Amino acid sequence: MTSILEAEARAVREIPVTDAYADAIDIIIEHVHRRGGKLVTSGMGKAGQIAMNIATTFCSTGTPAVFLHPAEAQHGDLGIVRPDDAMLLLSNSGKTREILELVELTDRLNPGVPKIVITGDGSSRLAAAADVALLTAGAPEVCPLGLTPTTSTTMMTVMGDVLVVGVMSAIGFTAADYALRHHGGYLGHKSTQAARSGANIDH
């Protein structure tokens, strides 16, 4: 168990820290917060689950976002993408057929929509199609078969968190703003109390 934790922690520490993160945040700010668009996230399989989680986290922190299933996009759901939107696409291999097809379909419908990509392969077709590519460094999966998305999805989650927190800081998102979007449960109570006292939210 310790070796698995150490392997995943090492993979996170080795994620390349580049100016691409600032570029990605600038795209989200420009398209969502200045132009009034939204962030459309997408991924297939396990990466899709991470993309969905990133979208919901953005929503709760003041940045409108939706998850678009890449297969359903081919059956009409692509219509959710509008000219002022931005996309965040996840694929560890950078070769996921459904995501590559989503890029082509989006370019045909709204060619100006910028694409932020999280991938483990900077030389992949998906990375080449991106306006901004964020690389995981491609650490091996801790799955004993080397196949099940484990380490890669951990890194994608962390990288999504970096984007969320960066955008929160850029827009000056406060505890009061959080409380307006998260009324129920423990976090709703805590954010409301923090908003009333003017304090920061302490998790």
C-alpha positions as a Python dict, from the first residue, in 0.01 Angstrom:
ca = {
    (1, 'M'): (0, 0, 0),
    (2, 'T'): (278, 242, 91),
    (3, 'S'): (451, 187, -243),
    (4, 'I'): (128, 271, -429),
    (5, 'L'): (82, 592, -232),
    (6, 'E'): (445, 686, -287),
    (7, 'A'): (419, 617, -661),
    (8, 'E'): (111, 836, -702),
    (9, 'A'): (256, 1112, -483),
    (10, 'R'): (578, 1106, -688),
    (11, 'A'): (378, 1129, -1011),
    (12, 'V'): (196, 1437, -881),
    (13, 'R'): (524, 1601, -776),
    (14, 'E'): (665, 1541, -1124),
    (15, 'I'): (380, 1712, -1312),
    (16, 'P'): (552, 1979, -1525),
    (17, 'V'): (487, 2329, -1394),
    (18, 'T'): (484, 2564, -1694),
    (19, 'D'): (335, 2891, -1813),
    (20, 'A'): (71, 2682, -1990),
    (21, 'Y'): (-137, 2689, -1672),
    (22, 'A'): (-151, 3070, -1678),
    (23, 'D'): (-241, 3054, -2047),
    (24, 'A'): (-523, 2808, -1975),
    (25, 'I'): (-656, 3024, -1694),
    (26, 'D'): (-646, 3330, -1921),
    (27, 'I'): (-856, 3143, -2180),
    (28, 'I'): (-1117, 3049, -1919),
    (29, 'I'): (-1130, 3404, -1782),
    (30, 'E'): (-1164, 3554, -2129),
    (31, 'H'): (-1430, 3321, -2263),
    (32, 'V'): (-1637, 3250, -1952),
    (33, 'H'): (-1602, 3562, -1738),
    (34, 'R'): (-1558, 3831, -2005),
    (35, 'R'): (-1751, 3696, -2302),
    (36, 'G'): (-2022, 3519, -2103),
    (37, 'G'): (-1954, 3171, -2237),
    (38, 'K'): (-1897, 2851, -2040),
    (39, 'L'): (-1633, 2586, -1997),
    (40, 'V'): (-1716, 2257, -2169),
    (41, 'T'): (-1522, 1962, -2029),
    (42, 'S'): (-1498, 1621, -2191),
    (43, 'G'): (-1323, 1288, -2165),
    (44, 'M'): (-1397, 923, -2233),
    (45, 'G'): (-1417, 648, -1972),
    (46, 'K'): (-1230, 718, -1647),
    (47, 'A'): (-1093, 1045, -1785),
    (48, 'G'): (-1453, 1143, -1853),
    (49, 'Q'): (-1540, 1094, -1487),
    (50, 'I'): (-1257, 1329, -1393),
    (51, 'A'): (-1373, 1581, -1654),
    (52, 'M'): (-1722, 1566, -1505),
    (53, 'N'): (-1586, 1629, -1155),
    (54, 'I'): (-1380, 1924, -1279),
    (55, 'A'): (-1693, 2076, -1437),
    (56, 'T'): (-1893, 2049, -1115),
    (57, 'T'): (-1607, 2199, -914),
    (58, 'F'): (-1584, 2493, -1153),
    (59, 'C'): (-1961, 2545, -1123),
    (60, 'S'): (-1952, 2559, -745),
    (61, 'T'): (-1667, 2811, -754),
    (62, 'G'): (-1821, 3066, -986),
    (63, 'T'): (-1726, 2944, -1334),
    (64, 'P'): (-2016, 2801, -1538),
    (65, 'A'): (-1913, 2463, -1677),
    (66, 'V'): (-2077, 2155, -1825),
    (67, 'F'): (-1960, 1805, -1904),
    (68, 'L'): (-2016, 1690, -2262),
    (69, 'H'): (-1995, 1317, -2325),
    (70, 'P'): (-1790, 1280, -2646),
    (71, 'A'): (-2004, 995, -2779),
    (72, 'E'): (-2333, 1173, -2710),
    (73, 'A'): (-2188, 1481, -2880),
    (74, 'Q'): (-2209, 1289, -3206),
    (75, 'H'): (-2580, 1239, -3156),
    (76, 'G'): (-2684, 1601, -3111),
    (77, 'D'): (-2538, 1705, -2775),
    (78, 'L'): (-2265, 1899, -2957),
    (79, 'G'): (-2528, 2172, -2986),
    (80, 'I'): (-2446, 2279, -2631),
    (81, 'V'): (-2117, 2427, -2754),
    (82, 'R'): (-2147, 2797, -2837),
    (83, 'P'): (-1901, 3036, -3006),
    (84, 'D'): (-1790, 3206, -2683),
    (85, 'D'): (-1725, 2880, -2495),
    (86, 'A'): (-1390, 2720, -2414),
    (87, 'M'): (-1320, 2346, -2393),
    (88, 'L'): (-1115, 2137, -2150),
    (89, 'L'): (-1041, 1793, -2296),
    (90, 'L'): (-885, 1502, -2108),
    (91, 'S'): (-710, 1205, -2265),
    (92, 'N'): (-404, 1039, -2116),
    (93, 'S'): (-296, 890, -2448),
    (94, 'G'): (-396, 1190, -2655),
    (95, 'K'): (-529, 936, -2904),
    (96, 'T'): (-883, 875, -2776),
    (97, 'R'): (-1090, 844, -3092),
    (98, 'E'): (-1406, 1001, -2951),
    (99, 'I'): (-1216, 1305, -2823),
    (100, 'L'): (-1032, 1355, -3151),
    (101, 'E'): (-1365, 1335, -3332),
    (102, 'L'): (-1512, 1585, -3084),
    (103, 'V'): (-1236, 1830, -3176),
    (104, 'E'): (-1313, 1791, -3546),
    (105, 'L'): (-1687, 1828, -3495),
    (106, 'T'): (-1644, 2135, -3275),
    (107, 'D'): (-1414, 2299, -3529),
    (108, 'R'): (-1678, 2241, -3794),
    (109, 'L'): (-1957, 2391, -3580),
    (110, 'N'): (-1770, 2668, -3396),
    (111, 'P'): (-1414, 2695, -3527),
    (112, 'G'): (-1312, 2969, -3285),
    (113, 'V'): (-1365, 2771, -2964),
    (114, 'P'): (-1027, 2733, -2787),
    (115, 'K'): (-922, 2395, -2654),
    (116, 'I'): (-726, 2326, -2336),
    (117, 'V'): (-597, 1970, -2325),
    (118, 'I'): (-469, 1756, -2038),
    (119, 'T'): (-270, 1462, -2173),
    (120, 'G'): (29, 1241, -2106),
    (121, 'D'): (159, 1264, -2462),
    (122, 'G'): (277, 1603, -2581),
    (123, 'S'): (341, 1470, -2932),
    (124, 'S'): (-11, 1328, -2975),
    (125, 'R'): (-270, 1447, -3226),
    (126, 'L'): (-479, 1588, -2943),
    (127, 'A'): (-192, 1793, -2803),
    (128, 'A'): (-121, 1924, -3154),
    (129, 'A'): (-483, 2036, -3187),
    (130, 'A'): (-481, 2219, -2854),
    (131, 'D'): (-452, 2592, -2798),
    (132, 'V'): (-293, 2501, -2464),
    (133, 'A'): (-159, 2156, -2372),
    (134, 'L'): (-103, 2064, -2006),
    (135, 'L'): (115, 1754, -1973),
    (136, 'T'): (97, 1494, -1697),
    (137, 'A'): (452, 1372, -1773),
    (138, 'G'): (310, 1027, -1846),
    (139, 'A'): (396, 845, -1522),
    (140, 'P'): (307, 472, -1538),
    (141, 'E'): (-22, 353, -1391),
    (142, 'V'): (6, 187, -1049),
    (143, 'C'): (-236, -81, -1171),
    (144, 'P'): (-36, -410, -1170),
    (145, 'L'): (-135, -458, -1535),
    (146, 'G'): (-22, -108, -1623),
    (147, 'L'): (-356, -54, -1792),
    (148, 'T'): (-628, 71, -1554),
    (149, 'P'): (-637, 453, -1532),
    (150, 'T'): (-510, 514, -1178),
    (151, 'T'): (-205, 737, -1161),
    (152, 'S'): (-313, 925, -1474),
    (153, 'T'): (-654, 1012, -1331),
    (154, 'T'): (-494, 1124, -1004),
    (155, 'M'): (-275, 1366, -1196),
    (156, 'M'): (-567, 1489, -1405),
    (157, 'T'): (-765, 1558, -1088),
    (158, 'V'): (-480, 1760, -937),
    (159, 'M'): (-428, 1954, -1260),
    (160, 'G'): (-799, 2033, -1271),
    (161, 'D'): (-773, 2161, -914),
    (162, 'V'): (-487, 2391, -1017),
    (163, 'L'): (-705, 2542, -1288),
    (164, 'V'): (-1005, 2580, -1058),
    (165, 'V'): (-806, 2750, -782),
    (166, 'G'): (-624, 2970, -1034),
    (167, 'V'): (-953, 3093, -1180),
    (168, 'M'): (-1101, 3144, -832),
    (169, 'S'): (-805, 3367, -743),
    (170, 'A'): (-827, 3557, -1071),
    (171, 'I'): (-1195, 3642, -1028),
    (172, 'G'): (-1168, 3715, -655),
    (173, 'F'): (-1416, 3443, -559),
    (174, 'T'): (-1524, 3482, -194),
    (175, 'A'): (-1694, 3279, 77),
    (176, 'A'): (-2008, 3486, 15),
    (177, 'D'): (-1997, 3389, -353),
    (178, 'Y'): (-1953, 3025, -256),
    (179, 'A'): (-2248, 3039, -16),
    (180, 'L'): (-2476, 3168, -293),
    (181, 'R'): (-2402, 2853, -494),
    (182, 'H'): (-2375, 2596, -216),
    (183, 'H'): (-2667, 2631, 21),
    (184, 'G'): (-2702, 2275, 148),
    (185, 'G'): (-2494, 2047, 365),
    (186, 'Y'): (-2191, 2106, 581),
    (187, 'L'): (-2006, 2317, 324),
    (188, 'G'): (-2314, 2531, 270),
    (189, 'H'): (-2336, 2597, 643),
    (190, 'K'): (-1964, 2662, 674),
    (191, 'S'): (-1949, 2897, 375),
    (192, 'T'): (-2250, 3092, 503),
    (193, 'Q'): (-2087, 3133, 844),
    (194, 'A'): (-1759, 3237, 679),
    (195, 'A'): (-1939, 3486, 457),
    (196, 'R'): (-2108, 3644, 758),
    (197, 'S'): (-1780, 3679, 945),
    (198, 'G'): (-1580, 3781, 640),
    (199, 'A'): (-1341, 3491, 696),
    (200, 'N'): (-1192, 3250, 446),
    (201, 'I'): (-1334, 2898, 410),
    (202, 'D'): (-1118, 2652, 602),
    (203, 'H'): (-1162, 2293, 489),
}
